[in-house]
């Protein structure tokens, strides 16, 4: 089990999951806010959520089987274990995910403020 978790980390599946989850959550909050304002229909909010869930699974599969290299996407099994791959620093990644979380929370707060006024 430990080797599997190490392989998930090596293939950046954790980072893809966290980044995708943060961006998908912000997108669903934005659509929910627009639905609360009456700009878009509530069914669009449900559709975006379903697409985000299906896309999450697809993103994890792609992260497992492929790596981004300076030459483009390559199959992970075709890369040598010693090959140096570009990556985001932990600090950049933390700032990105934190920024997405803050944006999502702000949209969530605005949505509740707007729906509270409408009631």
N, C-alpha and C positions, 0 to 999 in steps of 0.2 A: 504493500500500500504506500509506503514511503517513497518508493521509486516512482510510482505513478504520480504522486503529488509533486515530486521533483520535476518530472517530465512536463506536467502542466505549467509549472513555473518557468521552465526553460523555454517552452514554446509560447510564452506570454499569454496563455489562455486566461489567467487571472486578470491581467491588465485589460485585455479585450472585454472581459465580462464587466469589470468595474467601469471602464470608459463607456461602453455601450449602455450599460444600465443607467449611468448618470445622464447621458444625452437623451435616452429614450424617456426617462422620467421627466426631464425638462420639456420635451416635446408634448408628452401627454398632459402636463400641467398647463402648457400654453393653449392647447386645444380645449381643455376643460375650462380655462378662463374665458376663452372666446365663446364657448357654449353658454357659460353663465351670463355673459354680456348679451347673448342673443344673436351674436354675429354668425355663428355656425350652428348646425343642428347637433343634437346630442348623439345621433347615430354616427356622425363623423368621429366623435370622441371615442366611441366604442370601436370603430373600425381602426383608428390609429393605434389603440391599445392592442388589438389582436395582431396587427401588422408588426408592432414592436416586439411582441412575444415571439412570433414566428421568426422575425429577423434576429432575435437574440440567439435562438438555436442555430440558425444559419451562420451567424458571426462566430460562434464558438467552434463549429465544425471547420470553418475556414481557418480560424486561428490554430486549430490543431494540425491541419494538413499542410498549411502554407506559411511561409515566412516572407516578410518584406525585406528585400535586399536593395542595394543601390542600383542593381540591374533590373529590378522589378520583382514580382512575386515568383517564388520558387517553391517546389515541393520540399517539405521538411526532410524527407528521406533522401533527397538528392544533395543535401548540404553536408559538408564534412563537419564533424563535431568541433574542429578547431577553427572553423570559419568565423571571422569577426562580423557580427551583425550590428547595424545601427540600433540604438534604443534611446528612449527618453530617460532622463535622469529621474530618480525617485522624487526629487523636489518638483520638477516640472509636472510629473504625473499627478502628484498630490495637489498641486495648485490647480490643475485642470479639473480634477474630480471635485475638489472643494468649491471651485467657482460654479460648476454645474449644480452642485447641491444648493449653494446660496441662491442662485437664480431660480431654481425649482421652489425653494421655500418662499421666496418673495412672491412668485406667481401664485403659490398656494394661499398665502396670506391675502393677496389682492383678491383672489377668487372668493374667499370667505367674507371679505369686507364688502365686495360687490353683491354677493348673494344675500348678505345680512341686511343691506340697504333695500334690496328689492322686496324683501319679505315684509 
